[in-house]
Amino acid sequence: MDNHIFFKKIAAFTLVAALSFSCEGGITRKSEQTQATAQQKSEQNLVYGELIVKEQSDYLMIPVGLTDKNQDRLYSYENRHNYYYNNIIFYRKKDGKTNIFLNKKAIINGFDLLEEKKAGKSSSRYWLYQIIDSDTNGDQKLDTQDAKIGYLSDLSGNNLQQITPNNSQILNWTLVQSAGTIFIKILKDSDNDRKFTEKDETNFIRVNLDKPVIGSEIISDEIEQKIKSLLVK
């Protein structure tokens, strides 16, 4: 009987020791993971791109981004035609007043200066942006696989206005001076699979620069179906 009690105590002690070792190991691994994450974040540095100067504007633009841990450049890449920024600082030439363009996490995939010329009136100028600001495919990150939305602002970066629909990607645009209108080609997630692929449909939207809002599609479902019925199979 005494031997039975002795062996029960030994077994209980062994179980407690094993559980204690397991917990300590779990704590150690968790601590190591936390330290690795903190180190990775510390290796991402805030960097500034080249000054963007337009004579038509009272503001200088300073692109802002992050370097990754292995590169000494802006987040992703920057070149003549393609650039990924996380934000922009607008700096007024006259008095040095500054303002930050976005108050949210985003990727600025590109921007262009628009000039609307009006007969007998001074021109109106806008910035047209392509911005990724929502994780539309649900992979817990912002990248070029997500929706790329068109926005307009004034030359100071203020009065930001969305002009293309949610859950779409802006492909290209054309400014028609005589109509004071931008026509924008978009790619829609028409099959609702949260991806943008060759299976999805394209369309065009029209945006009036005098009263910019999210444009409506100019090719209706009815027109599209009629065109399909006339195509040679």
C-alpha positions as CSV (number, residue, x, y, z in Angstrom):
1,M,0.0,0.0,0.0
2,D,2.8,2.4,0.9
3,N,4.6,1.6,-2.4
4,H,1.4,2.4,-4.3
5,I,1.1,5.9,-2.6
6,F,4.8,6.5,-3.2
7,F,4.5,5.8,-6.9
8,K,1.4,8.0,-7.2
9,K,3.3,10.9,-5.7
10,I,6.2,10.4,-8.1
11,A,3.8,10.4,-11.1
12,A,2.1,13.6,-9.9
13,F,5.5,15.3,-9.4
14,T,6.6,14.2,-12.9
15,L,3.4,15.6,-14.5
16,V,3.7,18.9,-12.7
17,A,7.3,19.3,-13.8
18,A,6.4,18.5,-17.4
19,L,3.6,21.0,-17.4
20,S,5.9,23.6,-15.9
21,F,8.6,23.0,-18.5
22,S,6.0,23.2,-21.3
23,C,4.6,26.5,-20.1
24,E,8.1,28.0,-19.7
25,G,8.9,26.9,-23.2
26,G,5.7,28.5,-24.5
27,I,6.5,31.7,-22.8
28,T,10.1,31.7,-24.2
29,R,8.9,31.1,-27.7
30,K,6.2,33.8,-27.4
31,S,8.8,36.2,-26.0
32,E,11.2,35.4,-28.9
33,Q,8.4,36.0,-31.5
34,T,7.5,39.4,-29.8
35,Q,11.1,40.5,-29.9
36,A,11.4,39.5,-33.6
37,T,8.3,41.5,-34.5
38,A,9.5,44.5,-32.5
39,Q,12.9,44.3,-34.2
40,Q,11.3,44.1,-37.7
41,K,9.2,47.2,-37.0
42,S,12.3,49.1,-35.7
43,E,14.1,48.3,-39.0
44,Q,11.4,50.1,-41.0
45,N,12.6,53.7,-41.4
46,L,10.6,56.7,-42.5
47,V,12.0,58.1,-45.7
48,Y,11.2,61.0,-48.0
49,G,11.2,60.9,-51.8
50,E,12.3,63.6,-54.2
51,L,10.5,67.0,-54.1
52,I,7.7,67.3,-56.5
53,V,7.6,70.9,-57.8
54,K,4.9,72.3,-60.1
55,E,5.0,75.9,-61.2
56,Q,1.2,75.9,-61.4
57,S,0.9,75.1,-57.7
58,D,1.7,77.2,-54.6
59,Y,2.7,74.0,-52.9
60,L,5.7,71.6,-52.9
61,M,5.0,68.0,-52.4
62,I,7.2,65.7,-50.3
63,P,6.4,61.9,-50.7
64,V,6.6,59.9,-47.5
65,G,7.2,56.1,-47.3
66,L,8.8,53.3,-45.4
67,T,11.9,51.3,-46.2
68,D,11.7,47.6,-45.7
69,K,14.5,46.0,-43.6
70,N,16.6,45.0,-46.6
71,Q,16.2,48.0,-48.8
72,D,17.2,51.7,-48.6
73,R,14.4,53.1,-50.7
74,L,10.7,54.0,-50.5
75,Y,8.2,51.3,-49.8
76,S,8.2,49.0,-52.9
77,Y,9.7,51.1,-55.6
78,E,9.9,54.6,-57.2
79,N,10.6,55.5,-60.8
80,R,9.4,57.7,-63.5
81,H,6.0,56.0,-64.1
82,N,5.3,53.9,-61.0
83,Y,5.7,54.9,-57.4
84,Y,4.2,53.7,-54.1
85,Y,4.0,56.2,-51.3
86,N,2.3,56.0,-48.0
87,N,1.5,59.7,-47.6
88,I,2.4,63.2,-48.9
89,I,3.4,66.4,-47.1
90,F,2.2,69.6,-48.8
91,Y,4.5,72.5,-48.1
92,R,3.3,76.0,-49.1
93,K,6.1,77.9,-50.9
94,K,5.1,81.4,-49.6
95,D,5.1,80.8,-45.9
96,G,6.1,77.3,-45.2
97,K,2.7,76.1,-43.9
98,T,2.5,72.3,-44.1
99,N,-0.3,69.8,-44.0
100,I,-0.3,66.0,-44.2
101,F,-2.4,64.6,-47.1
102,L,-3.9,61.4,-45.6
103,N,-5.0,60.7,-42.1
104,K,-5.2,56.9,-42.7
105,K,-3.0,54.0,-43.8
106,A,-2.8,53.7,-47.5
107,I,-0.7,53.2,-50.6
108,I,-0.6,56.1,-53.1
109,N,0.0,54.3,-56.4
110,G,0.2,57.4,-58.5
111,F,-1.1,60.9,-59.1
112,D,-1.4,63.4,-61.9
113,L,-2.0,67.1,-62.2
114,L,-5.2,68.0,-64.1
115,E,-5.9,71.4,-65.6
116,E,-9.4,72.3,-66.7
117,K,-9.2,75.2,-69.1
118,K,-12.3,77.4,-69.4
119,A,-12.9,80.0,-72.1
120,G,-12.6,83.5,-70.6
121,K,-11.9,82.2,-67.1
122,S,-8.9,81.1,-65.2
123,S,-8.0,77.4,-65.3
124,S,-9.0,75.1,-62.5
125,R,-6.4,72.6,-61.3
126,Y,-6.7,69.3,-59.4
127,W,-4.6,66.4,-58.3
128,L,-6.0,63.0,-59.5
129,Y,-4.8,60.1,-57.3
130,Q,-4.8,56.3,-57.4
131,I,-5.1,55.2,-53.8
132,I,-5.2,51.7,-52.2
133,D,-6.8,52.2,-48.8
134,S,-8.9,49.1,-48.1
135,D,-7.9,45.4,-47.8
136,T,-10.6,44.3,-50.3
137,N,-9.2,40.7,-50.7
138,G,-8.9,40.1,-47.0
139,D,-5.3,39.0,-46.9
140,Q,-4.5,41.4,-44.0
141,K,-2.4,43.8,-46.0
142,L,-2.6,46.6,-48.5
143,D,-1.1,45.9,-51.9
144,T,-1.8,46.1,-55.7
145,Q,-4.2,43.2,-55.5
146,D,-6.7,45.4,-53.6
147,A,-9.1,48.0,-55.0
148,K,-7.3,51.0,-56.4
149,I,-9.6,54.0,-56.1
150,G,-9.6,57.4,-57.9
151,Y,-9.6,60.6,-55.8
152,L,-9.5,64.3,-56.5
153,S,-8.1,67.1,-54.3
154,D,-7.2,70.7,-54.7
155,L,-3.5,71.7,-55.1
156,S,-3.0,71.9,-51.4
157,G,-4.1,68.3,-50.9
158,N,-7.3,69.3,-49.2
159,N,-11.0,68.7,-50.2
160,L,-10.3,65.1,-51.0
161,Q,-13.1,63.5,-53.0
162,Q,-13.6,59.9,-54.1
163,I,-14.6,59.7,-57.8
164,T,-14.5,55.9,-58.7
165,P,-16.6,53.2,-57.2
166,N,-15.6,51.0,-54.3
167,N,-14.4,47.5,-55.2
168,S,-12.9,48.6,-58.5
169,Q,-9.5,49.5,-59.9
170,I,-8.8,52.6,-61.9
171,L,-7.0,51.7,-65.2
172,N,-6.7,55.0,-67.1
173,W,-8.4,58.3,-67.6
174,T,-9.0,61.0,-70.3
175,L,-9.8,64.7,-69.6
176,V,-12.3,66.2,-72.1
177,Q,-11.8,69.9,-71.9
178,S,-14.9,70.9,-73.9
179,A,-17.1,69.0,-71.5
180,G,-15.2,69.7,-68.3
181,T,-15.3,66.0,-67.7
182,I,-13.0,63.1,-66.9
183,F,-13.8,59.7,-68.4
184,I,-12.2,57.0,-66.4
185,K,-11.8,53.3,-67.3
186,I,-12.3,50.9,-64.4
187,L,-11.9,47.2,-63.7
188,K,-14.8,45.9,-61.5
189,D,-14.8,42.8,-59.3
190,S,-17.8,41.6,-61.3
191,D,-17.7,38.0,-60.2
192,N,-17.4,39.0,-56.5
193,D,-14.5,36.8,-55.8
194,R,-12.6,39.6,-54.1
195,K,-9.9,39.5,-56.8
196,F,-9.2,41.5,-59.9
197,T,-8.5,39.2,-62.8
198,E,-9.1,38.9,-66.6
199,K,-12.4,37.4,-65.8
200,D,-13.7,40.7,-64.4
201,E,-15.5,43.3,-66.5
202,T,-14.4,46.8,-67.4
203,N,-16.5,49.9,-67.9
204,F,-16.2,53.7,-68.1
205,I,-17.5,56.3,-65.7
206,R,-18.0,60.0,-66.2
207,V,-17.0,62.6,-63.6
208,N,-18.0,66.3,-63.9
209,L,-15.1,68.4,-62.6
210,D,-17.5,71.2,-61.5
211,K,-19.2,68.9,-59.1
212,P,-17.0,65.8,-58.6
213,V,-18.7,62.7,-57.1
214,I,-18.4,59.0,-57.7
215,G,-19.2,58.6,-61.3
216,S,-21.8,56.3,-62.7
217,E,-21.0,53.7,-65.4
218,I,-21.7,54.9,-69.0
219,I,-22.3,51.5,-70.5
220,S,-25.5,50.1,-69.1
221,D,-26.3,46.4,-68.6
222,E,-28.9,46.8,-71.4
223,I,-26.4,48.1,-73.9
224,E,-23.9,45.5,-72.9
225,Q,-26.4,42.6,-73.4
226,K,-27.4,44.0,-76.8
227,I,-23.8,44.2,-77.9
228,K,-23.2,40.7,-76.8
229,S,-26.2,39.5,-78.9
230,L,-24.7,41.1,-82.0
231,L,-21.2,39.6,-81.7
232,V,-20.2,36.9,-84.2
233,K,-19.8,33.6,-82.4
